[in-house]
């Protein structure tokens, strides 16, 4: 009986959620473009941003915190150049402190302070980048390569140890399959021993063992990750409305409304009880229930 009303109520709640989460309503009616929005940003590896660009008018929308792309990675199908998956390692920075680091990929977004970051696209921005992974901890560090200044020294800390890496030189080479490539001579040093020097080529990772650490280094094109960013405060209203709709549909189609009347009267001084019943569906099942009820009552005389 009440299933239809529950369904209609759920529709109103869903519409309310859509209005609350509308960026148009937030901007033109509430006058607060940060209340609800949809936008995006292209964030190069190692770069950070505290704003995005609105999909509606391309204006900047402040996030209230900073997001940094530590590195971007692409997985390909075996023997193919077709991307299988692509992911971004992001760090949220607030009040100059790193509060969260996580890896996002398609259909696995980052949610922070009601703002959702989706992995949506990527593009190559030309320059190369060196990625260094400490094999024990799994920590990854990325250092952009400046083709105009190879001698830049990049520093980082690993397990309390100061470390640094620098490109000593670079020269064009030809790979065994006849393709042109670049070989870089890398200088790596930490406080646990003499420096390590080794060649590094595109697409060929190198393992470097230090006294207290083991690194895997690789060089690849420098990418920018494309992030779709949304803030939708009405989403839980929509979820609630959908749940209510399912409940209402179940009530309307699978639950029957039943009525049973009992009329007590006398005939020649003898008390009598007359039962009557009604069900709006599943009359066969109701007949069995009604018969069981009257038979049970008759046995109690």
ABEGO torsion letter per residue (X at the ends): XAAAAAAAAAAAAAAAAAAAABAAAAAAAAGBAAABBBBBBBBBBGBBBABBBBAAAGBBBBAGBBBBBABBBBBBBBGBABBABBBBBBBBBBGGBBABBBBBBBGBBBBBGGBBBBBABBBBAGBBBBBBBBAAAGBBBBBBBBAABAABBBBBBBGGBBBBBBBABBBBBBBAAGBBBBBBBBBBBBAAEBBBBBBBBBGBBBBBBBAABBBBBBBBBBBBBBBBBBBBAAAAAAAAAAAAAAAAAAAAAABBBBBBBBBBBBBGGBBBBBBBBBBABGAAAAAAAAAAAAAAAAAAX
